[in-house]
Amino acid sequence: MSVDILKISKDAIAASKIYDDVINASIGMFYDEDKSIGGMPIVSQAIRLLPDEKILPYPAVDGGIEFKNNVISWVLGQYEKSIREQMFINACATPGGSGAIASTFAIYSKPGDSIFVSDIRWQYERFADRAKLNVFEHKLFKGDNFDLDSFKKRLSELCEIQKQVIVIINDPCHNPTGFTLSETEFQEIINTLNLFVNNDIIFLYDLAYLDFSHEKDNRKKMTYLPQLKKHVMIILSFSGSKTFGAYGLRLGAAIGLSHDEEKVNQFHKKCVNEARGSWSATPTVSIELLNHFSKKENKNAFLKGLDHINTLVQQRSSSFIEQAKEIGLKTHPFRSGFYTVVLTPDPDKDYLKLAEHHLYAVPMSGGIRLALCSLSKQEIIGLPQKIKSILKL
Ligand SMILES: Cc1ncc(COP(=O)(O)O)c(C=O)c1O
């Protein structure tokens, strides 16, 4: 992907100072209906009320024991105890999910290797470029479902030529499509990874949008992880930027799990070394923000706010998808999430045409990605029709 999303968003902000009909659907940040950022006053309050000693000192490079326990509990939820009984686990704080991805690439690959990704995806090649890696693709969709055949076939091709393979799955609420794997699809992926016993598989599970999925139980897929055999090292990439709507703070974690204790020890050691030799440490304030919201009473209040956001995101996406269906505007299969992709014939030109009409979106994966998370319900009314008319679809 060659476009700079942050630049498109800046253009949109500049245009909105001149025109009052600007729609900025370029960037994956949640805005409330009144256009306040993040949507959770409780988060900004908590940041402001942190005492100096929870902001200013250097933190432990891995975030410290309290943070590690908290982030593991946060991600595994009610299944933590049972997973801990079955697998070894450790964690390292990172500056956003991005830090977890970058360090996984740095630790588990060598220049010239390929990472295994879907053909429609978020910008993993930016991280791959830096680590001098190539991408090896499988098809994401077959009709409206995950293309397991392509996943299996292409992974076996890569496993033939490379012993250590990083396999990235971005779920739930896949960016850019809003696709979420069903439990059956997830189980099939697990079964497939288990086939390659002669390889070292690094399963990088990018769950940046974990807290925004509309699944009945958005931690249920965690219960499938212990099925993975010893040749698989799991790295869960957590994004506090997304969960807390605190995008500029840089909060995330790499959580490593395996049945092989030595693999988990090595993961932790190397992650800490990677951090120390690149970004040094994750901001103390981010670490303490997660610690704050891990306390029961604070977490309950946070979850209430999160529920409000999730309801709104759901309403916005349903509204868009229903209108699009009614007028025959095609999107990639959508299940839940911050984004959807409208299929268009020439995305690199189409997004510029939309921008001429003050509608800012991002060309991506066969179409135009709209960040519905940042639009109000009012802005979404009539939006599919507007896109259809401008692009003559
Ligand atoms: C799929 C996906 N993974 C990871 C990230 C990284 O998030 P951050 O580094 O802000 O936590 C993003 C952010 O947009 C994302 O969309």
The ligand as a Gaussian input file, in Angstrom:
#p B3LYP/6-31G(d) Opt

LIG

0 1
 C       -4.822000      -4.455000      12.081000
 C       -4.019000      -3.552000      12.942000
 N       -3.038000      -4.076000      13.662000
 C       -2.267000      -3.316000      14.455000
 C       -2.474000      -1.956000      14.534000
 C       -1.508000      -1.170000      15.390000
 O       -2.104000      -0.390000      16.304000
 P       -1.269000       0.498000      17.329000
 O        0.164000       0.372000      17.027000
 O       -1.772000       1.870000      17.181000
 O       -1.614000      -0.100000      18.664000
 C       -3.484000      -1.352000      13.778000
 C       -3.707000       0.099000      13.803000
 O       -4.370000       0.680000      12.976000
 C       -4.294000      -2.184000      12.973000
 O       -5.285000      -1.683000      12.247000

